[in-house]
Amino acid sequence: MYSAHQDTFARDNLPPREWWPELLFDLPEYQFPEKLNCATELLDKHVAEGRGDRVCIRAEGLTWTYADLQEKANRIANVLVQNMGLVPGNRVLLRSANNPMLVACWFAVMKAGGIAVTTMPLLRVKELTPVVSVSQSTFALCDAALAEALLEAQEQEQEPVLQHVLFYNTDAADGLEALMAQVSPQFENVDTAAEDNCLFGFTSGTTGIPKATMHFHRDVMAICNGWAKHILKPVADDVFIGSPPLAFTFGLGGLVLFPMSVGASTVLLEKSTPEPLLAAVQEFGATILFTAPTAYRVLAGHGDVLRNGTLRKCVSAGESLPVATRTAWRDATGIELIDGIGATEMLHIFISHDESNVRPGATGKPVPGYKAAVLDDNGNEVPPGTVGRLAVKGPVGCRYLADDRQKVYVQNGWNVTGDAYVMDKDGYFYYQSRTDDLIISAGYNIAAIEVEEVLLMHPAVAECAVVGVADELRGQVVKAFVVLRAGHETGEAMVKALQDFAKQNAVPYKYPRQVVFVETLPRTSTGKLQRFRLHTEAETVS
């Protein structure tokens, strides 16, 4: 099979074909030619077809058109090839907060036929070192503001991997910008294969053990032609904004790939906590917002500002969307949240709904071109109304880099996501919990999210998370970690109030028999709850 890659590391470390999931290419939008470069489709095509002067990226004090971005990406690609010696198939570590230069670097890697390994800006040395090692990244383009951890990781390598490192957003004579000024603004994209790897996405570590997922140029275009086209339905005049890092595939899709697939623009924020995010929505006239449920709960308190603003579509993903959060957002803004579940292994969202097909509590239905099912422990599909393991197939699928856990995620052609779901008779899927977080107490199955959603309805609760802890009598009992809103006091009276509230608003056996008050909940840099850390804490203090 044709490949443009001279460095065959990625191809050599793909899982065997028989370990791949079944891929579905039934719809014409998922059928691609043998040769495909996603930079050509997402960036260069706009310029070639006369849309180069359209605004592409905005940030504080900066605006780039599609032509501007193309020129910078071309120059960086020339630096990679001419100055650094990159050949197609080499891995390039990208390290930066969300900013325009990171996007230019990402497209430069695509153009040059490399493989982007974008890292979360919050990663420290101990987390960064294994990413370099697993991906065998020999090149790095790094924001100068994040240089320290990368240089320290490079020093700690037992077997040196990183050989060529350049820093940008710097005036240094040997910095990337200085070298860009010395090379041509023209670059002929490498004629990559549709099945050439173009990015490694590392799982975000909710289980504490991140893995590298491998994605092709074809996969990048498939998610643009899938969820974005059928569910989000953006238009060229949309202005995208959001909080997820571009190293998180939810962020890459929502803030780069999807807007550029229709010639729209995106706003990139280096600081995207709810307060600056709210201000930027107003300043830039954003129309499509991507962020996590936690942020929506905070932003809902500013409904007076948002209700008559520019936002028209709001997407929630990264973790389960509580009914209370959906309701609060709709009441505050008049906008129905678009919910969805995706996975780094699948690159983006595969079950979702649009604003006109919302069913409270449901994640939605499979995106067109995907199939989903709920399986029992033996791999058999279970009838509607039965809790089981979520399994999905589509035009993209899991491929772990040299990792035997491939056989755990892919079973009998299905991608088995590790989520417990139930499907109703109409084909809507309802999240229950992670399969390893289903609480079994005195013979009853209790989904953590059920208890969390009830507690979040209490006016004193800002955030909460629920886990099961060992109990001699019941096997497990429900333990809740609760962050209270300002003005409410911890103590036995509050514990009893929350327990009574849960008994009144859910089946009584599901109430939290243990309640712990905390200042914050442990989350990844993408906002996902790290429930495994709560398990560890619960075992320590129980």
C-alpha positions as CSV (number, residue, x, y, z in Angstrom):
1,M,0.0,0.0,0.0
2,Y,1.2,3.5,-0.9
3,S,2.8,5.6,1.9
4,A,4.8,8.8,1.7
5,H,6.5,8.1,5.0
6,Q,10.3,7.5,4.8
7,D,10.5,7.1,8.6
8,T,8.4,3.9,9.1
9,F,8.2,4.0,12.9
10,A,4.4,4.7,13.0
11,R,3.6,2.1,10.4
12,D,5.8,-0.4,12.0
13,N,4.1,0.1,15.4
14,L,0.5,0.0,14.3
15,P,-1.4,-2.8,15.9
16,P,-1.9,-5.8,13.6
17,R,-4.8,-5.4,11.2
18,E,-6.7,-8.2,12.9
19,W,-6.6,-6.2,16.1
20,W,-8.2,-3.1,14.4
21,P,-11.9,-2.4,14.9
22,E,-14.3,-2.8,12.0
23,L,-14.3,0.4,10.0
24,L,-17.5,1.7,8.3
25,F,-17.3,3.7,5.1
26,D,-20.9,3.3,3.9
27,L,-21.6,7.1,3.6
28,P,-19.9,8.9,0.6
29,E,-18.5,11.6,2.9
30,Y,-16.3,8.9,4.5
31,Q,-14.8,7.7,1.3
32,F,-11.4,9.3,0.5
33,P,-8.8,8.9,-2.3
34,E,-5.7,6.9,-1.7
35,K,-3.6,10.1,-1.4
36,L,-4.8,12.8,1.1
37,N,-3.2,15.6,3.1
38,C,-5.5,17.2,5.6
39,A,-3.6,20.5,5.4
40,T,-4.4,20.7,1.8
41,E,-8.1,20.2,2.5
42,L,-8.5,22.4,5.5
43,L,-6.1,25.2,4.8
44,D,-4.7,25.5,1.3
45,K,-8.0,24.8,-0.5
46,H,-9.5,28.0,0.9
47,V,-6.6,30.1,-0.4
48,A,-6.6,28.3,-3.8
49,E,-10.4,28.9,-4.2
50,G,-10.1,32.6,-3.4
51,R,-11.0,32.7,0.3
52,G,-7.5,33.6,1.5
53,D,-8.6,37.0,2.9
54,R,-11.2,35.5,5.2
55,V,-10.4,35.7,8.9
56,C,-9.1,32.4,10.2
57,I,-7.7,32.9,13.7
58,R,-8.1,35.7,16.3
59,A,-6.4,36.1,19.6
60,E,-5.7,39.0,21.9
61,G,-4.2,41.8,19.7
62,L,-3.9,39.5,16.6
63,T,-5.9,38.5,13.6
64,W,-4.8,36.1,10.9
65,T,-6.5,35.4,7.6
66,Y,-6.3,32.0,5.9
67,A,-3.5,33.4,3.7
68,D,-1.6,34.5,6.7
69,L,-1.9,31.1,8.4
70,Q,-0.8,29.4,5.1
71,E,2.2,31.6,4.8
72,K,3.4,30.9,8.4
73,A,2.7,27.2,8.1
74,N,4.7,27.1,4.8
75,R,7.6,28.9,6.4
76,I,7.6,26.6,9.4
77,A,7.4,23.5,7.1
78,N,10.5,24.8,5.3
79,V,12.3,25.3,8.6
80,L,11.4,21.7,9.6
81,V,12.7,20.3,6.3
82,Q,15.6,22.5,5.4
83,N,17.0,23.6,8.8
84,M,16.1,20.6,10.9
85,G,16.2,17.7,8.5
86,L,12.7,16.4,9.0
87,V,11.5,13.6,6.7
88,P,8.0,12.3,6.3
89,G,7.0,10.1,9.2
90,N,9.1,11.9,11.8
91,R,7.3,12.8,15.0
92,V,7.2,16.4,16.1
93,L,6.4,17.3,19.7
94,L,4.3,20.5,19.9
95,R,4.2,22.2,23.3
96,S,2.1,25.4,23.8
97,A,-1.0,26.9,25.2
98,N,-3.7,27.6,22.7
99,N,-2.3,30.3,20.4
100,P,-2.0,31.0,16.7
101,M,1.6,29.8,16.4
102,L,0.6,26.4,17.7
103,V,-1.9,26.1,14.9
104,A,0.7,27.2,12.4
105,C,3.1,24.6,13.7
106,W,0.5,21.9,13.6
107,F,-0.3,22.6,9.9
108,A,3.4,22.8,9.1
109,V,3.8,19.3,10.4
110,M,0.9,18.1,8.3
111,K,2.3,19.8,5.2
112,A,5.7,18.2,5.7
113,G,4.3,14.7,6.2
114,G,5.2,14.6,9.8
115,I,3.3,13.3,12.8
116,A,2.1,15.9,15.4
117,V,2.4,15.0,19.1
118,T,0.7,17.9,20.8
119,T,1.1,18.0,24.5
120,M,-1.0,19.5,27.3
121,P,0.7,22.7,28.5
122,L,0.3,21.8,32.1
123,L,2.4,18.6,31.7
124,R,5.4,18.5,34.0
125,V,8.7,16.7,33.5
126,K,7.5,13.3,34.9
127,E,4.5,13.3,32.5
128,L,6.3,14.8,29.5
129,T,9.2,12.4,29.5
130,P,7.2,9.2,28.8
131,V,5.3,11.0,26.0
132,V,8.6,11.8,24.3
133,S,9.8,8.2,24.9
134,V,6.6,6.4,23.7
135,S,6.2,8.6,20.6
136,Q,10.0,8.6,19.8
137,S,9.6,12.3,19.0
138,T,13.0,13.5,17.5
139,F,11.8,17.1,16.8
140,A,10.1,19.6,19.0
141,L,8.5,23.1,18.5
142,C,7.8,24.7,21.8
143,D,6.5,28.0,23.0
144,A,9.4,29.7,24.8
145,A,7.1,30.2,27.9
146,L,7.1,26.4,28.4
147,A,10.8,25.8,27.6
148,E,11.8,24.8,31.1
149,A,10.0,21.5,31.5
150,L,10.9,20.4,28.0
151,L,14.6,21.1,28.4
152,E,14.6,19.3,31.7
153,A,12.8,16.3,30.2
154,Q,15.4,16.3,27.4
155,E,18.2,16.2,30.0
156,Q,16.5,13.3,31.8
157,E,16.2,11.1,28.8
158,Q,18.2,7.9,29.4
159,E,18.4,7.2,25.7
160,P,18.3,10.6,23.9
161,V,15.3,10.9,21.6
162,L,14.7,14.7,21.1
163,Q,17.5,15.8,18.8
164,H,16.1,19.0,17.3
165,V,14.3,21.6,19.4
166,L,13.2,25.1,18.4
167,F,11.4,27.7,20.5
168,Y,8.9,30.2,19.2
169,N,7.2,33.4,20.5
170,T,10.7,34.7,21.1
171,D,13.0,37.3,19.6
172,A,16.1,35.1,19.9
173,A,18.3,34.9,16.9
174,D,18.1,31.1,16.9
175,G,14.3,31.1,17.5
176,L,11.7,29.8,15.1
177,E,10.5,33.3,14.0
178,A,14.1,34.3,13.0
179,L,14.5,31.2,11.0
180,M,11.0,31.6,9.4
181,A,12.1,35.0,8.1
182,Q,15.0,33.4,6.2
183,V,13.0,30.8,4.2
184,S,10.4,30.8,1.4
185,P,6.7,31.4,2.1
186,Q,6.0,28.7,-0.5
187,F,5.9,25.0,0.3
188,E,4.7,22.0,-1.7
189,N,2.8,19.7,0.6
190,V,4.0,16.2,0.9
191,D,1.7,13.8,-1.1
192,T,0.7,11.8,2.0
193,A,-1.5,8.7,1.9
194,A,-5.0,8.8,3.4
195,E,-3.7,6.1,5.8
196,D,-0.4,7.8,6.7
197,N,-0.4,8.7,10.4
198,C,-0.6,12.4,11.0
199,L,-1.1,12.7,14.8
200,F,-0.6,10.8,18.0
201,G,-3.2,11.7,20.6
202,F,-2.4,10.7,24.2
203,T,-5.2,9.7,26.4
204,S,-5.8,12.3,29.1
205,G,-5.0,10.1,32.1
206,T,-8.4,9.7,33.8
207,T,-7.2,6.2,34.7
208,G,-3.7,7.3,35.5
209,I,-2.2,5.3,32.6
210,P,-2.2,7.4,29.4
211,K,-1.8,5.7,26.0
212,A,-0.9,6.9,22.6
213,T,-3.6,6.7,19.9
214,M,-2.7,6.8,16.2
215,H,-4.8,8.8,13.7
216,F,-4.6,9.1,9.9
217,H,-5.1,12.1,7.5
218,R,-8.3,10.2,6.6
219,D,-9.5,10.2,10.2
220,V,-9.1,14.0,10.5
221,M,-11.3,14.6,7.5
222,A,-13.8,11.9,8.6
223,I,-14.6,13.7,11.9
224,C,-15.1,17.0,9.9
225,N,-17.5,15.2,7.6
226,G,-19.2,13.3,10.5
227,W,-20.3,15.0,13.7
228,A,-19.4,18.5,12.6
229,K,-21.3,18.2,9.3
230,H,-24.3,16.3,10.6
231,I,-24.8,17.5,14.2
232,L,-23.0,20.8,14.6
233,K,-23.7,22.2,11.1
234,P,-21.4,25.2,11.3
235,V,-21.4,27.9,8.6
236,A,-18.6,30.1,7.2
237,D,-19.7,33.1,9.3
238,D,-19.4,31.3,12.6
239,V,-16.9,32.4,15.2
240,F,-15.7,29.4,17.3
241,I,-14.4,29.7,20.9
242,G,-13.7,27.4,23.8
243,S,-11.6,26.1,26.6
244,P,-10.2,22.7,25.7
245,P,-6.5,22.5,24.9
246,L,-5.6,21.7,21.3
247,A,-3.6,18.7,22.6
248,F,-7.0,17.3,23.6
249,T,-8.7,16.0,20.4
250,F,-12.0,17.6,21.5
251,G,-10.2,20.9,21.4
252,L,-8.4,20.2,18.1
253,G,-11.6,19.4,16.5
254,G,-13.7,22.1,18.0
255,L,-11.3,25.0,17.7
256,V,-9.3,24.2,14.6
257,L,-10.5,21.4,12.4
258,F,-14.3,22.1,12.4
259,P,-14.1,25.9,11.8
260,M,-11.6,25.5,9.1
261,S,-13.6,22.7,7.4
262,V,-16.2,25.4,6.5
263,G,-14.0,28.5,6.2
264,A,-15.1,29.9,9.5
265,S,-12.9,31.6,12.2
266,T,-11.7,30.6,15.6
267,V,-10.7,32.5,18.7
268,L,-7.8,31.1,20.7
269,L,-7.3,31.9,24.4
270,E,-4.3,31.0,26.4
271,K,-6.3,31.5,29.6
272,S,-9.8,30.0,29.3
273,T,-11.3,29.7,32.8
274,P,-14.9,30.8,32.9
275,E,-14.2,34.5,33.6
276,P,-11.9,35.3,30.6
277,L,-13.9,32.9,28.4
278,L,-17.1,35.0,29.2
279,A,-15.2,38.2,28.4
280,A,-13.9,36.8,25.1
281,V,-17.3,35.5,24.0
282,Q,-18.5,39.1,24.2
283,E,-15.3,40.8,22.8
284,F,-15.1,38.6,19.7
285,G,-18.8,38.0,19.1
286,A,-18.4,34.2,19.4
287,T,-21.2,32.1,18.0
288,I,-20.2,28.5,18.8
289,L,-18.8,27.6,22.2
290,F,-17.0,24.4,23.2
291,T,-16.4,23.8,26.9
292,A,-17.0,21.3,29.7
293,P,-20.1,21.0,32.0
294,T,-18.2,22.5,34.9
295,A,-17.7,25.7,33.0
296,Y,-21.3,25.8,31.8
297,R,-22.4,25.7,35.4
298,V,-20.3,28.7,36.2
299,L,-21.2,30.6,33.0
300,A,-24.9,30.0,33.6
301,G,-24.7,32.6,36.4
302,H,-24.1,35.2,33.7
303,G,-27.2,34.5,31.7
304,D,-28.2,38.2,31.7
305,V,-25.1,38.9,29.6
306,L,-25.3,35.8,27.4
307,R,-29.0,35.6,26.7
308,N,-29.1,38.4,24.1
309,G,-25.5,37.9,22.9
310,T,-24.0,36.3,19.8
311,L,-23.9,32.7,20.9
312,R,-26.1,30.4,18.9
313,K,-24.6,26.9,19.5
314,C,-23.0,25.5,22.7
315,V,-21.3,22.1,22.8
316,S,-20.6,20.1,26.0
317,A,-18.2,17.2,26.1
318,G,-15.3,15.9,28.0
319,E,-17.4,14.4,30.8
320,S,-21.0,13.5,31.4
321,L,-23.5,16.4,31.3
322,P,-25.8,16.5,34.3
323,V,-29.4,17.2,33.7
324,A,-29.2,20.0,36.3
325,T,-26.5,21.7,34.3
326,R,-28.4,21.4,31.0
327,T,-31.5,22.9,32.6
328,A,-29.5,25.7,34.3
329,W,-27.9,26.7,31.0
330,R,-31.1,26.6,29.0
331,D,-32.9,28.7,31.6
332,A,-30.1,31.2,31.8
333,T,-29.4,31.6,28.1
334,G,-32.3,30.1,26.1
335,I,-29.8,27.9,24.3
336,E,-30.1,24.1,24.4
337,L,-26.7,22.4,24.9
338,I,-25.4,19.9,22.3
339,D,-24.2,17.0,24.3
340,G,-22.0,14.2,23.0
341,I,-19.5,11.4,24.0
342,G,-16.3,11.0,22.2
343,A,-12.9,9.4,23.0
344,T,-9.3,10.1,22.1
345,E,-9.3,6.6,20.6
346,M,-12.1,7.6,18.3
347,L,-10.6,11.1,17.7
348,H,-13.9,12.9,18.4
349,I,-17.7,12.6,19.2
350,F,-19.5,9.5,18.0
351,I,-22.9,9.7,19.9
352,S,-24.7,13.0,20.1
353,H,-27.8,15.0,19.2
354,D,-28.6,18.4,17.8
355,E,-30.6,21.0,19.5
356,S,-33.9,19.9,18.0
357,N,-33.6,16.2,19.2
358,V,-32.7,16.6,22.9
359,R,-34.0,14.0,25.3
360,P,-33.2,15.0,28.9
361,G,-30.6,12.8,30.4
362,A,-29.6,11.2,27.1
363,T,-26.3,11.6,25.4
364,G,-28.1,11.1,22.1
365,K,-27.9,8.7,19.1
366,P,-25.0,7.5,17.0
367,V,-23.6,10.1,14.6
368,P,-24.6,9.2,11.0
369,G,-22.1,6.6,9.7
370,Y,-21.6,5.1,13.2
371,K,-23.2,2.2,14.9
372,A,-23.5,1.7,18.7
373,A,-24.6,-1.1,20.9
374,V,-24.8,-2.0,24.6
375,L,-23.0,-5.3,25.3
376,D,-23.0,-7.8,28.2
377,D,-19.8,-9.2,29.6
378,N,-19.8,-11.9,26.9
379,G,-20.0,-9.5,24.1
380,N,-23.7,-10.0,23.3
381,E,-26.0,-7.1,22.6
382,V,-28.5,-6.6,25.4
383,P,-32.1,-5.5,25.0
384,P,-33.2,-1.8,25.6
385,G,-33.4,-0.8,29.2
386,T,-30.4,-3.0,30.2
387,V,-27.2,-1.5,31.5
388,G,-24.1,-2.8,29.8
389,R,-20.8,-1.8,28.0
390,L,-21.0,0.8,25.3
391,A,-19.5,-0.4,22.0
392,V,-19.2,1.6,18.8
393,K,-18.1,1.3,15.2
394,G,-17.5,4.0,12.6
395,P,-15.2,5.5,10.0
396,V,-12.5,5.9,12.7
397,G,-11.4,3.6,15.4
398,C,-8.8,2.7,18.1
399,R,-5.2,2.1,17.1
400,Y,-2.9,2.2,20.1
401,L,0.8,2.7,19.5
402,A,2.6,-0.6,20.3
403,D,0.3,-1.4,23.2
404,D,-1.3,-4.8,24.0
405,R,-4.2,-2.9,25.6
406,Q,-5.5,-2.7,22.0
407,K,-7.1,-6.1,22.6
408,V,-9.0,-4.8,25.6
409,Y,-10.4,-1.7,23.8
410,V,-11.2,-3.5,20.5
411,Q,-13.3,-6.7,20.9
412,N,-15.0,-8.5,18.0
413,G,-14.7,-5.5,15.8
414,W,-16.2,-3.1,18.3
415,N,-14.5,-0.2,20.1
416,V,-15.5,-0.9,23.7
417,T,-15.1,2.5,25.4
418,G,-15.2,1.5,29.0
419,D,-18.5,3.4,29.6
420,A,-21.6,1.8,31.1
421,Y,-24.7,2.8,29.1
422,V,-28.3,1.9,28.7
423,M,-30.3,2.4,25.4
424,D,-34.0,3.1,25.4
425,K,-36.5,1.6,22.9
426,D,-36.1,4.7,20.7
427,G,-32.3,4.2,20.3
428,Y,-31.2,7.0,22.7
429,F,-28.2,6.2,24.8
430,Y,-28.0,7.2,28.4
431,Y,-24.7,7.3,30.3
432,Q,-24.5,5.4,33.6
433,S,-20.9,5.5,34.7
434,R,-17.5,4.2,33.7
435,T,-17.7,0.4,33.7
436,D,-15.1,0.2,36.4
437,D,-17.1,2.8,38.5
438,L,-20.4,1.1,38.6
439,I,-21.2,0.8,42.4
440,I,-22.7,-2.5,43.5
441,S,-24.2,-2.1,47.0
442,A,-26.2,-4.9,48.7
443,G,-26.9,-6.4,45.2
444,Y,-28.1,-3.1,43.6
445,N,-26.3,-1.5,40.7
446,I,-25.8,2.2,41.3
447,A,-24.4,4.6,38.7
448,A,-22.3,7.3,40.1
449,I,-23.8,9.9,37.8
450,E,-27.3,9.2,39.1
451,V,-26.3,10.3,42.6
452,E,-24.2,13.2,41.3
453,E,-27.1,14.6,39.4
454,V,-29.4,14.5,42.4
455,L,-26.8,16.2,44.6
456,L,-26.2,18.9,42.0
457,M,-29.8,19.9,42.3
458,H,-29.3,20.9,45.9
459,P,-28.7,24.7,46.1
460,A,-25.7,24.3,48.4
461,V,-23.7,22.1,46.0
462,A,-21.3,23.6,43.5
463,E,-19.6,20.4,42.3
464,C,-19.7,16.8,43.4
465,A,-18.3,13.4,42.5
466,V,-19.3,10.0,43.7
467,V,-17.4,6.7,44.0
468,G,-18.0,3.3,45.6
469,V,-16.0,2.3,48.7
470,A,-15.6,-1.1,50.2
471,D,-18.1,-2.0,53.0
472,E,-18.1,-5.2,54.9
473,L,-21.9,-5.5,55.1
474,R,-23.0,-4.2,51.7
475,G,-19.9,-4.9,49.6
476,Q,-19.8,-1.2,48.6
477,V,-21.4,2.0,49.7
478,V,-21.8,5.3,48.0
479,K,-19.3,8.0,49.0
480,A,-19.7,11.6,47.8
481,F,-17.0,14.3,47.5
482,V,-18.8,17.6,47.6
483,V,-17.7,21.2,46.9
484,L,-20.1,23.6,48.5
485,R,-21.1,27.0,47.2
486,A,-19.9,30.1,49.0
487,G,-22.0,30.9,52.1
488,H,-22.7,27.3,53.0
489,E,-21.0,25.5,55.9
490,T,-19.6,22.0,56.2
491,G,-20.5,19.8,59.1
492,E,-22.8,17.0,60.2
493,A,-25.9,19.2,59.6
494,M,-25.0,19.6,56.0
495,V,-24.2,15.9,55.6
496,K,-27.6,15.0,56.9
497,A,-29.3,17.7,54.7
498,L,-27.6,16.3,51.5
499,Q,-28.4,12.7,52.5
500,D,-32.1,13.5,53.2
501,F,-32.3,15.4,49.9
502,A,-30.8,12.4,48.0
503,K,-33.3,10.1,49.6
504,Q,-36.2,12.3,48.7
505,N,-35.1,12.8,45.0
506,A,-33.8,9.3,44.2
507,V,-34.3,5.7,45.1
508,P,-33.4,5.7,48.9
509,Y,-30.8,3.0,48.6
510,K,-28.7,5.2,46.3
511,Y,-28.1,8.0,48.8
512,P,-24.5,8.7,49.8
513,R,-23.8,7.0,53.1
514,Q,-20.5,8.8,53.3
515,V,-20.0,12.5,52.5
516,V,-16.7,14.4,52.4
517,F,-16.4,18.1,51.8
518,V,-13.5,19.2,49.6
519,E,-12.4,22.6,48.2
520,T,-11.8,21.2,44.7
521,L,-12.2,18.0,42.7
522,P,-9.2,16.4,40.9
523,R,-9.4,17.0,37.2
524,T,-7.1,16.7,34.2
525,S,-6.0,19.7,32.2
526,T,-8.9,19.2,29.9
527,G,-11.4,19.4,32.8
528,K,-12.2,15.7,33.0
529,L,-12.8,14.3,36.5
530,Q,-10.0,12.0,37.7
531,R,-12.2,9.6,39.6
532,F,-9.3,7.2,40.1
533,R,-7.7,9.7,42.4
534,L,-10.9,9.9,44.4
535,H,-10.9,6.1,44.7
536,T,-7.3,6.3,46.1
537,E,-8.3,9.1,48.5
538,A,-11.4,7.2,49.6
539,E,-9.3,4.0,50.3
540,T,-6.8,6.1,52.3
541,V,-9.3,7.8,54.6
542,S,-11.9,5.1,54.9
